[in-house]
Amino acid sequence: MTDCIYEKDCSCIAHTYDRYNKLIVSGKGALCTDSEGNSLIDFTSGIGVNSLGFSDDEWIAAVSSQAASLQHISNLYYTAPQIRLAEKLTARTGMKKVFFANSGTEANECAVKTARKFGNLQSEGRKNRIITLVNSFHGRTMGSLTATGQANLQQNFGPVLPGFDYCPAGDLKQLEAMTDDNTCAIMLELVQGEGGVIHLSREFAQGCQKICRQKDILLIIDEVQTGIGRTGTLFAYEQYGLQPDLVTFAKGIGGGLPLGGVLFGEKTADVLQPGDHGATFGGNPVACAGGCVIMDRMTEEFLQEVREKGQYLRERLSSIPGVCDITGLGMMLGFRIAGKDSKDVVKAALDEGVMLLTAKDKIRLLPPLVITRKQIDKGLEKLMKVAAK
């Protein structure tokens, strides 16, 4: 990266990210190119966003066409792409309605508000506490940050919002003991992505649902990172035999444009009324046009390929000397390399031409769902070089 770009970034942009020394200029599929002409294999998909990789032809055509006819209009009016995408989501999931936002954080804020209104209406304002899991991550705005069960991320931003309790993942007895007449919802990530790519057990997830049904508590599933094919099914909750009351999603649905939302089940479909919530850019027609392409690509054949490539990736990883503690589902995997710091591995791998992520003390893989086996092999060969050093 040129010194000029670096200096301008330092002088003009708030450094809330610890950037790598790369200026990315173009990409196609699972490959991108930096300003010096180096080709990089992408195992990050923009932190789970570029589900179809860089510059998918069909996605480009859809968003370009929509931008040329209507790039934005307020949600006081109807737009066809928004309605088409909502129909696709509800038809595939059996959920009843959708609210569109711009990000996972916004989606989780909407879910929290919905759960609290649902509980408050049931109890004259007393049933409004939400239980989340220790080590969870739900976002960085004040509501979603408070929902996040990681005290270190909340440090220096207090006081956090009241009304949240945190239960260790896997401890059903404690979860049941924590739920009372003031609990309105339990909120879960089925794979704790930012928490280290730790997947919940089926027994625990189903136990959470049982508690919710017995006590008339809403079950919220945060699928911001796990949704839209990432784990090999449209949503990860399908693999757990769950039927949530609220499902949040984002990242992969936009394919690179800001798009997220909440799916509402039978109990929650009509909780929010005009004036209760909103998002100026939520359901933007250009983003929704791209989202329709993403949803159309999520056929059973496509998802089967994701499952197969996820298993292939796991098997190939396990064959690399030093790789251990592989966790996650589908094409959302985390692992360690014995004796090596994950941040050092990611930096060294970037020098070799492969882009990786971290998640706490693990290395995290979120490759584009369209990555080929040949690209997986080549990327892991580069990782193997790093592991051997």
C-alpha positions as CSV (number, residue, x, y, z in Angstrom):
1,M,0.0,0.0,0.0
2,T,1.3,3.4,-0.9
3,D,2.4,5.8,1.9
4,C,0.0,8.4,0.5
5,I,-3.1,6.1,1.1
6,Y,-1.8,5.2,4.6
7,E,-1.3,8.8,5.6
8,K,-4.7,9.8,4.3
9,D,-6.4,7.0,6.2
10,C,-4.7,7.9,9.4
11,S,-5.6,11.6,9.0
12,C,-9.2,11.2,7.9
13,I,-10.7,8.0,9.2
14,A,-11.4,7.0,12.8
15,H,-9.3,4.0,13.6
16,T,-11.9,1.6,15.0
17,Y,-10.3,-1.2,13.0
18,D,-6.7,-2.5,13.2
19,R,-6.2,-2.7,9.4
20,Y,-3.8,-5.0,7.5
21,N,-1.3,-3.3,5.2
22,K,-3.2,-4.1,2.0
23,L,-5.2,-1.9,-0.4
24,I,-7.7,-4.1,-2.1
25,V,-8.7,-2.8,-5.6
26,S,-10.7,-5.6,-7.3
27,G,-12.1,-9.1,-7.0
28,K,-13.9,-11.9,-8.7
29,G,-15.4,-15.0,-7.0
30,A,-13.1,-16.1,-4.1
31,L,-10.1,-14.1,-5.4
32,C,-9.1,-10.5,-5.1
33,T,-6.2,-8.3,-6.1
34,D,-4.3,-5.7,-4.1
35,S,-2.8,-2.4,-5.4
36,E,0.5,-4.1,-6.1
37,G,-1.1,-6.7,-8.3
38,N,-0.9,-9.6,-5.9
39,S,-3.7,-12.2,-6.0
40,L,-5.2,-13.2,-2.7
41,I,-7.5,-16.2,-1.9
42,D,-10.3,-15.0,0.2
43,F,-11.4,-17.1,3.2
44,T,-13.2,-14.2,4.9
45,S,-15.9,-13.0,2.4
46,G,-15.9,-9.6,4.0
47,I,-16.6,-11.2,7.4
48,G,-19.4,-13.4,6.0
49,V,-20.9,-10.8,3.7
50,N,-19.8,-11.7,0.2
51,S,-21.8,-15.0,0.1
52,L,-21.5,-15.2,-3.7
53,G,-17.9,-13.9,-3.6
54,F,-16.7,-10.8,-5.4
55,S,-18.6,-9.3,-8.3
56,D,-21.1,-12.0,-9.1
57,D,-22.4,-11.4,-12.6
58,E,-26.1,-11.9,-11.8
59,W,-25.9,-9.9,-8.6
60,I,-24.2,-7.0,-10.5
61,A,-26.9,-7.0,-13.2
62,A,-29.7,-6.9,-10.6
63,V,-28.3,-4.1,-8.5
64,S,-27.2,-2.1,-11.5
65,S,-30.6,-2.3,-13.2
66,Q,-32.4,-1.4,-10.0
67,A,-30.0,1.6,-9.3
68,A,-30.7,2.8,-12.8
69,S,-34.5,2.9,-12.2
70,L,-35.0,3.7,-8.5
71,Q,-32.1,3.8,-6.1
72,H,-34.1,4.8,-3.0
73,I,-37.5,5.9,-1.8
74,S,-38.7,6.2,1.8
75,N,-40.6,3.3,3.5
76,L,-43.7,5.5,3.3
77,Y,-44.1,4.0,-0.2
78,Y,-44.0,0.4,-1.6
79,T,-41.2,-1.0,-3.7
80,A,-41.3,-4.2,-5.6
81,P,-37.8,-5.5,-4.7
82,Q,-38.6,-5.3,-1.0
83,I,-41.8,-7.2,-1.4
84,R,-40.2,-9.8,-3.6
85,L,-37.5,-10.4,-1.1
86,A,-39.9,-10.6,1.8
87,E,-42.0,-13.2,0.0
88,K,-38.9,-15.3,-0.7
89,L,-37.8,-15.2,2.9
90,T,-41.2,-16.0,4.4
91,A,-42.0,-18.7,1.8
92,R,-38.7,-20.5,2.5
93,T,-38.9,-20.3,6.3
94,G,-42.6,-20.4,7.2
95,M,-42.2,-17.3,9.2
96,K,-44.9,-14.7,8.9
97,K,-43.4,-11.3,8.3
98,V,-40.1,-9.4,7.8
99,F,-38.7,-6.1,9.0
100,F,-35.7,-4.9,6.9
101,A,-32.8,-3.1,8.4
102,N,-29.2,-2.4,7.2
103,S,-27.0,-4.5,9.5
104,G,-27.0,-7.3,12.1
105,T,-26.7,-4.8,14.9
106,E,-29.9,-3.1,13.8
107,A,-31.7,-6.4,13.3
108,N,-30.9,-7.4,16.8
109,E,-32.0,-4.0,18.2
110,C,-35.3,-4.6,16.5
111,A,-35.6,-8.1,17.9
112,V,-34.9,-6.7,21.4
113,K,-37.6,-4.0,21.1
114,T,-40.1,-6.5,19.8
115,A,-39.5,-8.9,22.6
116,R,-39.8,-6.2,25.2
117,K,-43.0,-4.9,23.8
118,F,-44.4,-8.4,23.6
119,G,-43.6,-9.0,27.2
120,N,-44.6,-5.6,28.5
121,L,-48.1,-5.9,26.9
122,Q,-48.5,-9.3,28.6
123,S,-47.6,-8.1,32.0
124,E,-48.4,-4.4,32.4
125,G,-44.7,-3.5,32.0
126,R,-43.1,-6.1,34.2
127,K,-42.0,-8.9,31.7
128,N,-39.0,-7.3,29.9
129,R,-35.8,-9.1,30.8
130,I,-33.8,-10.9,28.1
131,I,-31.4,-13.8,28.7
132,T,-28.4,-14.2,26.4
133,L,-25.4,-16.4,26.7
134,V,-21.9,-15.7,28.1
135,N,-19.5,-15.3,25.3
136,S,-22.2,-14.2,22.8
137,F,-21.9,-11.3,20.4
138,H,-24.9,-9.4,19.2
139,G,-23.6,-6.1,18.0
140,R,-22.0,-2.8,19.1
141,T,-24.9,-0.3,19.5
142,M,-25.9,0.1,23.1
143,G,-28.8,-2.4,23.1
144,S,-27.0,-5.1,21.1
145,L,-23.8,-4.4,23.1
146,T,-25.6,-5.0,26.3
147,A,-27.1,-8.2,24.9
148,T,-23.5,-9.3,24.1
149,G,-22.3,-11.6,26.9
150,Q,-18.7,-10.3,26.9
151,A,-17.9,-7.8,29.7
152,N,-14.6,-6.8,28.1
153,L,-16.5,-5.4,25.0
154,Q,-18.8,-3.3,27.3
155,Q,-15.9,-1.8,29.3
156,N,-15.7,2.0,29.1
157,F,-19.2,2.3,27.6
158,G,-21.2,2.0,30.7
159,P,-23.7,2.3,32.1
160,V,-25.0,-0.5,29.9
161,L,-28.8,-0.9,29.5
162,P,-30.7,-2.7,32.2
163,G,-32.8,-5.8,31.6
164,F,-30.2,-8.4,30.4
165,D,-29.0,-11.5,32.1
166,Y,-26.2,-13.9,30.9
167,C,-26.2,-17.7,31.2
168,P,-23.2,-20.0,30.4
169,A,-23.7,-21.8,27.2
170,G,-24.8,-25.4,27.8
171,D,-26.1,-25.0,31.3
172,L,-29.8,-25.8,31.0
173,K,-30.3,-26.0,34.8
174,Q,-29.0,-22.5,35.3
175,L,-31.0,-21.2,32.4
176,E,-34.2,-22.6,33.7
177,A,-33.4,-21.2,37.2
178,M,-32.7,-17.7,35.7
179,T,-36.1,-17.5,33.8
180,D,-38.9,-16.0,35.9
181,D,-42.0,-14.0,35.5
182,N,-40.0,-11.0,34.3
183,T,-38.2,-12.9,31.4
184,C,-39.6,-12.1,28.0
185,A,-37.0,-13.8,25.7
186,I,-34.0,-16.0,25.4
187,M,-31.6,-14.9,22.7
188,L,-29.1,-17.4,21.1
189,E,-26.3,-17.6,18.5
190,L,-26.2,-21.2,17.5
191,V,-22.6,-20.7,16.6
192,Q,-20.9,-18.1,18.7
193,G,-18.9,-16.5,15.8
194,E,-17.0,-13.6,17.4
195,G,-16.8,-15.7,20.6
196,G,-14.5,-18.2,19.0
197,V,-16.7,-20.1,16.5
198,I,-18.2,-22.3,19.2
199,H,-21.4,-24.2,18.2
200,L,-24.1,-25.0,20.7
201,S,-25.1,-28.6,21.3
202,R,-28.5,-29.7,19.9
203,E,-29.5,-30.8,23.3
204,F,-29.0,-27.3,24.8
205,A,-30.7,-25.5,21.9
206,Q,-33.7,-27.7,22.1
207,G,-33.7,-27.4,25.9
208,C,-33.9,-23.6,25.4
209,Q,-36.9,-23.9,23.1
210,K,-38.6,-26.2,25.6
211,I,-38.2,-23.7,28.4
212,C,-39.5,-20.9,26.2
213,R,-42.6,-22.9,25.2
214,Q,-43.3,-23.9,28.8
215,K,-43.0,-20.4,30.2
216,D,-44.4,-18.4,27.2
217,I,-41.0,-16.8,26.6
218,L,-39.9,-15.8,23.1
219,L,-37.0,-17.6,21.4
220,I,-34.8,-15.3,19.4
221,I,-32.1,-16.8,17.1
222,D,-29.4,-14.5,16.0
223,E,-28.4,-15.7,12.5
224,V,-26.5,-12.6,11.5
225,Q,-23.4,-14.7,10.7
226,T,-24.8,-18.2,10.5
227,G,-27.7,-17.4,8.2
228,I,-28.2,-17.4,4.4
229,G,-26.5,-20.7,3.7
230,R,-23.4,-20.2,5.7
231,T,-23.8,-23.4,7.7
232,G,-25.2,-25.5,4.9
233,T,-28.9,-24.8,5.4
234,L,-30.6,-21.5,4.7
235,F,-30.6,-20.9,8.5
236,A,-28.7,-22.8,11.1
237,Y,-31.8,-23.3,13.3
238,E,-33.1,-25.8,10.8
239,Q,-30.3,-28.2,11.7
240,Y,-31.3,-27.9,15.4
241,G,-35.0,-28.7,15.0
242,L,-36.0,-25.3,16.2
243,Q,-38.9,-23.0,15.4
244,P,-38.0,-19.5,16.6
245,D,-40.3,-16.6,17.4
246,L,-37.8,-14.1,16.0
247,V,-34.8,-14.7,13.7
248,T,-32.3,-11.9,12.9
249,F,-30.2,-12.0,9.7
250,A,-27.8,-9.8,7.8
251,K,-24.3,-10.2,6.3
252,G,-24.8,-12.8,3.5
253,I,-28.3,-11.6,2.4
254,G,-26.9,-8.4,0.9
255,G,-24.0,-9.9,-0.9
256,G,-22.0,-6.8,-0.3
257,L,-24.6,-4.1,0.2
258,P,-26.0,-3.1,3.6
259,L,-29.0,-5.3,4.3
260,G,-30.4,-7.2,7.3
261,G,-33.6,-7.8,9.1
262,V,-35.9,-9.7,11.4
263,L,-38.2,-12.6,10.6
264,F,-41.3,-12.7,12.8
265,G,-43.2,-15.9,13.7
266,E,-46.8,-16.3,14.5
267,K,-46.6,-14.8,18.1
268,T,-44.6,-11.8,17.1
269,A,-45.9,-11.0,13.6
270,D,-48.1,-8.1,14.6
271,V,-46.3,-6.8,17.8
272,L,-44.7,-3.8,16.1
273,Q,-47.1,-1.2,14.8
274,P,-46.7,2.0,12.8
275,G,-44.4,4.3,14.7
276,D,-42.8,1.6,16.9
277,H,-39.7,1.1,14.8
278,G,-38.1,2.2,11.5
279,A,-34.9,2.4,9.4
280,T,-34.5,5.1,6.8
281,F,-32.5,2.9,4.5
282,G,-34.0,-0.4,5.6
283,G,-35.2,-2.5,2.6
284,N,-33.5,-0.2,0.1
285,P,-34.6,-1.3,-3.4
286,V,-31.1,-1.7,-4.7
287,A,-30.0,-3.9,-1.7
288,C,-33.2,-5.9,-1.9
289,A,-32.7,-6.5,-5.6
290,G,-29.4,-8.0,-4.8
291,G,-30.9,-9.9,-1.9
292,C,-33.4,-11.6,-4.3
293,V,-30.5,-12.9,-6.4
294,I,-28.9,-14.3,-3.2
295,M,-32.1,-16.0,-2.1
296,D,-32.7,-17.5,-5.6
297,R,-29.2,-19.0,-5.5
298,M,-29.9,-20.8,-2.2
299,T,-31.4,-23.9,-3.8
300,E,-31.1,-27.3,-2.1
301,E,-28.5,-28.3,-4.7
302,F,-26.4,-25.1,-3.8
303,L,-26.8,-25.7,-0.1
304,Q,-25.8,-29.4,-0.5
305,E,-22.6,-28.2,-2.2
306,V,-22.0,-25.8,0.8
307,R,-22.3,-28.7,3.2
308,E,-20.0,-30.9,1.1
309,K,-17.4,-28.1,0.8
310,G,-17.7,-27.4,4.5
311,Q,-16.9,-31.0,5.3
312,Y,-14.1,-31.1,2.7
313,L,-12.6,-27.9,4.3
314,R,-12.8,-29.5,7.8
315,E,-11.2,-32.7,6.6
316,R,-8.4,-30.9,4.8
317,L,-7.8,-28.6,7.9
318,S,-7.5,-31.6,10.2
319,S,-4.7,-33.1,8.0
320,I,-2.5,-30.1,8.5
321,P,0.1,-30.7,11.2
322,G,-0.5,-28.6,14.3
323,V,-4.1,-27.8,13.5
324,C,-6.4,-28.6,16.4
325,D,-9.7,-27.7,18.1
326,I,-11.7,-27.4,14.9
327,T,-15.2,-26.0,15.7
328,G,-18.2,-24.6,13.8
329,L,-20.7,-25.7,11.2
330,G,-20.6,-25.8,7.4
331,M,-18.4,-23.1,6.0
332,M,-18.1,-21.3,9.3
333,L,-15.1,-22.9,11.0
334,G,-12.6,-22.0,13.7
335,F,-9.4,-23.7,14.7
336,R,-6.0,-23.3,16.4
337,I,-2.5,-24.1,15.3
338,A,-0.6,-25.5,18.3
339,G,2.1,-23.2,19.6
340,K,1.1,-20.2,17.4
341,D,-0.8,-17.0,18.1
342,S,-3.8,-16.7,15.8
343,K,-3.1,-13.0,15.0
344,D,0.4,-13.9,13.9
345,V,-0.9,-16.7,11.7
346,V,-3.4,-14.4,10.0
347,K,-0.7,-11.8,9.3
348,A,1.8,-14.4,8.0
349,A,-0.9,-16.1,5.8
350,L,-1.7,-12.7,4.2
351,D,1.9,-12.4,3.2
352,E,1.5,-15.8,1.6
353,G,-1.6,-14.7,-0.3
354,V,-4.5,-16.0,1.7
355,M,-7.0,-13.9,3.7
356,L,-8.1,-15.3,7.1
357,L,-9.9,-13.9,10.2
358,T,-9.5,-14.3,13.9
359,A,-12.1,-15.0,16.6
360,K,-10.7,-14.5,20.0
361,D,-7.7,-16.9,20.2
362,K,-8.8,-18.9,17.1
363,I,-8.3,-18.6,13.4
364,R,-11.7,-18.2,11.7
365,L,-12.7,-19.2,8.1
366,L,-15.8,-17.7,6.4
367,P,-15.0,-18.3,2.7
368,P,-17.4,-17.2,0.0
369,L,-20.0,-20.0,-0.5
370,V,-18.9,-20.2,-4.1
371,I,-15.2,-21.0,-3.4
372,T,-14.0,-24.0,-5.4
373,R,-12.2,-27.0,-4.0
374,K,-9.2,-26.1,-6.0
375,Q,-9.1,-22.7,-4.3
376,I,-9.6,-24.3,-0.9
377,D,-6.7,-26.6,-1.6
378,K,-4.5,-23.8,-2.7
379,G,-5.4,-21.6,0.2
380,L,-4.7,-24.4,2.7
381,E,-1.4,-25.2,1.1
382,K,-0.4,-21.6,1.9
383,L,-1.7,-22.0,5.4
384,M,0.4,-25.2,5.8
385,K,3.5,-23.2,4.9
386,V,2.7,-20.8,7.7
387,A,2.0,-23.7,10.1
388,A,5.3,-25.3,9.3
389,K,7.4,-22.2,10.1
